[in-house]
Every structure is written in C-alpha cells, then in structure tokens.
Amino acid sequence: MSFERPQPGADPADPRGALLHTQTPSPTAALPAQARTGETPSTPGTATPCSKGSQGKDPVSPPSDTTGPEHSQPAAAEAVEPGTHRPRPLPETIPDQPDGEQDRPQGSGAQERRTGQGMTTPGQPTPMRRDGDRLRFVGAATRRIARGIDLDEIVMGLCRATVPTFSDAILVYLRDPLPVGDERPTGPLVLRLRRTDRIPAERDTEGGFSPALQPEAPEMTGLDAVGAELCEVRPGSALAEVLRGVRPVFTDAPAARAALPELLVEGGEFAVPGGRRAILAPLRGRRRVIGAALFLRRPERMAFEADDLLVAAQLATHSALGIDKAVLYGREAYIADELQRTMLPETLPRPTGVRLASRYLPAAETARVGGDWYDAIPLPGSRVALVVGDVMGHSMTSAAIMGQLRTTAQTLAGLDLPPQEVLHHLDEQAQRLGTDRMATCLYAVYDPVSHRITIANAGHPPPVLLHLGGRAEVLRVPPGAPIGVGGVDFEAVELDAPAGATLLLYTDGLVESRLRDVWTGIEQLREKLAATAQLTGPDHPPPLEALCDEVLDMLGPGDRDDDIALLAARFDGIAPSDVAYWFLEPEDAAPGRARRLARRALSRWGMEDLSDSVELLVSEVVTNAVRYASRPVTLRLLRTDVLRCEVGDDVPQLPRLRQARATDEGGRGLYLVNKLARRWGATRLSTGKVVWFELGSSAVQI
C-alpha cells in the first residue's frame, strides 16, 4: 500500500512536486522487503535507481540536488517498532502527472503501465501507484454520487466529484423526458443540457479533492454558450452510433469528432481541446441510454490516458443507475403524495352550528404517506360526524387500507347508524381486508340542536374538550379495542357539548414519542390548550386555526416519530329560539297545516320576505311525505345564516328528480324545490328518510 506525503518546501502548484509518494511500512516488519520481477532488492535507506524502460534507454540517475521537488525517497521500509504511529493516507485523488507524460511512445511504456515493470524518473509516481490512485478516486466519486437521492443531487454529485480532480469541466446531457422504469419512450431521442460545471473560483476540498491547476482558462468559461440546450439524436447519425456503443470514447476518434457538432452548438466543437483531452461517455441506465457526459481538460493539463476511459465508464455507469433510481423514486413519491392527498379530505364541510379546522403532518418529508386520517361528514338533522383514525404502519399499503376504512366510514355515516354500530362494521371490514389490518378510530356525532355529542372509541387516545372559560378536560370515553381485533363490542357515551367549547381529536403521533409516553403527552396537550385559552380571555375562545398551530408547536425535535392528524371542532350550536319543530299526522290536511305553521315561525323571526317561497316548497314536500307515510311526519325549521327546512317520514325510498311530461298531473314538486331552493337533498335514516332544503335572503319570490 502506498501513501502520499507533501514534501516540505515544494510548491503545491507545481504538478511535478505537488505530491511525494512513499511506501507505507508493513506491520510485519521482521520480513525482508521483496523485490518485484525484474527488479533488484533494495536495502533500507537506499534509493533504488529505476529504468525508464522505453526504447532501450539507459537508466536515469537521480539528480544530485536532493533539495528540489524531484529527489527520491527510500523505496524499502524499515522495521516499525510496536506502537509507532503510522501515517494516514491522504484523501483519494488522482495525482497530477508531469507534462509530456502523455506523449510517451506506446509500446514498452504501455507494457510498463500494465505490468508495473520498469521505473520512472525520481519524483514521478510509479504506474502501479497511479492505478491505485484511480481506484481510490473512483471509490470516493461513486460514494459522492450515491449520496444523492433526487435527480439534481446525483447530477451535481457527478460534477463535483469529477471537477477539478478528473477533468477541468463537464457537460451532462439527459434524455428529455426521462423514461420511468420499463416504460418505452414514444418520441425521438432528445437530449437536454442538464448541468455544466468547471473549475470553481475557490477550491473544492470536500472529500479530499484538490485541483492541480487553479486558474480558470478562458476556454472553460463559456460552457453555457458551447453546450446546446436541446439536441435531437437522429437515427443513424454519428452521435447515435456513439451512444449505441455505450463505451466512453476520446473525442479525437473519428466517430466522436463527427458526433460533437450534433451535441454542441454550431462551432462549439472547436472549443473542445485537441488531443486526448475530452471524453464522451454515454449514460446508460438499466434499459436504455438516458444521456451523455462530456469530460474536458485544458490544453496545459496532461491529456487523458487509456485507463481514464475506465474511470469515465465507472462514473457514467454509477451516475446513470443513480438517475434511474432517482426517477423511479420521484415517480413513487409523486404517486404516494397523490394517494395521500386523495385519501384525506381536500376541504372540510361547513355544517350548521359547528366550525372546523384540521392539520396533517407526515412522519417525514421523504415519506409523505401514512395511515392517519380525519373526516367531517354532514348528517341529517344538521348533525355532523367527526372521525379520526390511525392505521398501523407508514407505507402505501397503510394509506390504501386507510382509504378503504375512510370510505366505509363515510358510507356507514350516510346510513345514519349509531357510532358504536359504525365502529362494529369498520371492525368487520378490517378483518375482511386481512388478519393484520389493525387501526384505531374515534367516531363522534354532534347535534347542534340538542348541544350533545355521542362518542364511540376503538383503542384511540381520548379527545380533549376546551371549555369557553379556558378549562381543558380530557373526556372519559370507553377505550375499546382497536379495529381489526374482531368479536369486540363497542360502547358509546353521550356528553354535553356547550356552545363555545372546542373539541380536539388527534392521533397518537401528537402525544406519544420515544421521549414520552402517551399519557404524559395527553397531559401536556391539555396544559397547552388551557394556556392558549388564557391568552384570549374567558369570554372569547381562541381562533381555530391559531389553536391548531399552537398545538403543533408543542412538538419537540424528537417528537416526530409518527404521522399526526388533528381535527378541531368549535361548537356554536343552534339556540332553542331558532328552532321550530312539529309533528303532522299523515292526512290530507297536513300540507295546509304545514303552511300555516311555517308562516307563523317566519313572522316570529322577522323573515316574512321568505314566506311565499317557504309555504310553496313546504307544501310540496309534505304532500309527497304524507302520500306514502304510515306514521306522523316531522317538520322542522332552523334559523341560522340560512333558513333550513327538514321534512321526515318513515318511508326509506329516496325521492328522485325527474322531468315531468306535459300530460302528467304530478311529479313537479321536486322540480320546484330544485329551482327555488339554494340547496336541497334527501338522506336515508334507520327509521326512514329526511328531505331538506335551504333558502337564503335572496331566495326567488313567487
């Protein structure tokens, strides 16, 4: 093994004396130094004269002046005492070669580089050491390229690893668009100049790389103007043949020289240094060529050697495979991000009597997909279902299972089932998905008219209720078993939900981490809510959006072990004075009685301008209800920012809007509702259905 030591008094800018190579003492110092084939064993402390080995010339003796940059070092190692400090090798880099080395005749000199026989002049690294430097450089460069995750990082890693150690400048072209995985490109092969790099104004010493010649040559300052932005590779052209060959080539070869005009702008090939000072290396991924890299050296620097083609091939191969993986990773990250975005609600609804806010934080930016979810589902009777859940795991499989459970919960909510029944059906659905599909869930239904909330829990952390006065309370709800266990009964509790209170539903990622247990986190959350409420005073609850941000601020550096889903609900409720409720017997007089009751309620509320529209629509909806109902029909009017009318009966069939023919005597009731109402709908209940419509102050007058 060899190591490099700077020589005292040597000028680091001198390529001949920048580095001084010696041999590292062997740990087995008792063994004598062995000579290579064709060499004479040397004694310790004696410099070994070496033969040039080309054209039969005599060996060159070391210069008498040993104070210059080219004096020799002992070639054999002396015994090393135990515990003696061994010098560390300098960072991996390719040492610069003296000028004129590239002009050596081929033949015996090439044989020396392959076999290591023959010696160079004192002060020059031996061919074997030069090969070792190349290996160390390739290892360091590939590690630097492999550090990149996305496309830009990998391309930048290739440029920074090669400039200025291996080349003075580089141009990297990539296919546009880049194929993903096994997909076959449909259009022509088009290369886009992705990045150019040259010797920077300051040395790049990261990883031990250091340039041999620092000043920037004028030829290398115009790379952006030399490289073409887009280059279409025509089938059968010289550039297509070079790319098909896959192997790097010197640009002085006829095929590469003919390919340069296609790759560069018009006249740009004249800016490429002559001789073997440019290498064109195709970038081939797993399936096809995805680009090309052009390595350049200045005219005053030594030319590339044949072994440098192997270095360029290694750099091109590692870069191309890394780019392939980065493109695949980018596509998977895009799919995961889109999957997560579609699984979670894009916007929250605005139900009557409650205001909502939410937050979602992934466990890490590099994995934006997980199994946490939240939802708010409007229910009949101005109620709203609040749901938060957490599927085990953080993979795309967890996200897919979460989407299925969320869809199931929405379907069950549409049936207006009790919360404990919803959890029971979710448990059955999780068992159908697989034996290890576990999840926790909390399902709550808020009624703004009665100011009550019904909660059922399946192994989820309990919610926290922040009262108007600033008191934060952890609600006592049955813990229950997680969804997917099977054979477990879920319980529901009904609690008060006073106006002005805020209910906070969350997943365990907010309160549990490696640094604290779940109950410690819940207590910290309760204290955080109470402290935030004190800032706005006892009569004004804190704004919902600001409250969510304050809650997330309680997370420390080590508290992001899991996804976090947060749903906050501010209960405004509906005052009893804004609610009118009646029962109507299913008889022919019911529509007339419904019109009179609605007119009185609107007069009491000062909304006489809506009387004509409300009377007409109430009469049509109640007429349809009493025609088929066998039990009393319910009529309810709610005054909030809009006027909402709800008519319920015991018939489960939902009405359907249809276009009545000119000869039909009926079938126009829902048509009028659709034309005059601001919004309308019908919801199936466990005991029948509810048909509702809303009118604003700008309702059409009849």
ABEGO torsion letter per residue (X at the ends): XBBBBBBBGBBAABAAAABBBBBBBBABAABBBBBBBGBBBBBBGBBBBBBAGBGGBBBBBBBABAABAABBBBABBBBBBBGBBBBBBBBBBBBBBBBGAAABBBEAAAAAAAAGBEBBBBGBBBAAAAAAAAAAAAAAAAAAAAABABAAAAAAAAAAAAOAAABABBBBBBBOBBBBEABBBABBBBBBBABBBBBBABBBABGGBBBABABBBAAAAAAAAABBABBBBBBGBAAAAAAAAGBBBBAABAAAAAAAAAABBBGAAAABBBEBABBBBBBBBAABBAEBBBBBBBAABBBBBAAAAAAAAAAAAAAAAAAAAAAAAAAAAAAAAAAAAAABBABBBBBBGBBBBBBBBBABAABABBABBBBBBBBBGGBBBBBBBBBBEABAAAAAAAAAAAAAAAAAAAAGBBAAAAAAAAAAAAAAAEAABBBBBBBBBBBAAAGBBBBBBBGBBBBBBBBAAGBBBBBBBBAEBBBGAEGBBBBBBBBBBBBGBBBBBBBAAAABBAABBAAAAAAAAAAAAAAAAAAAEAABBBBAAAAAAAAAAABBAAABABBBBBBBBBBAEBBAAABBBBBBBBBAAAAAAAAAAAAAAAAAAGAAAAAAAAAAAAAAAAAAAAAABABBBBBBBBBBABBBBBBBBABABBBBBBBBBAABABGAAAAAAAAABABBBBBBBAAEBBBBBBBBAABBBX
